[in-house]
Amino acid sequence: MLMTTTNTLEGHPISQYMGLVSGEAILGANIFKDFFAGIRDIVGGRSGAYEQELQKAKQIAIEEMQQEAAALGANAVIGVDLDYETITMGGSGGMLMVSASGTAVLVAD
């Protein structure tokens, strides 16, 4: 499926707008515990383990968005936006939510 952050696809005229689609993935408090437990993994101010978890969450959110678009009959998603939000859960820690959204469209081949 074609995806872009722009509102058009060069060389692919949009024949129908199918609607807004989205996908979400939430990393629970355990990822933060694991992150701090594996702090020794940090090299040069970056944590490989934490970045891998974020990449996984981003991939899940994008795949959910693509599945929703395909269910609508779309073959592309334009205006893709990725957001990262923290959700606090009182005294029990927090979670990180990764969301992907865009507009499902049908483009000519």
Buried (B, 14 or more C-beta within 10 A) or exposed (E): EEBBEEEEBEEBEBEEEBEBBBBBBBBEBEBBEBBEEEEEBEEEEEBEBBEEBBEBBBBBBBEBBBEBBBEBEBBBBBBBEBEEEEEEEEEEBBBBBBBBBBBBBBBEE
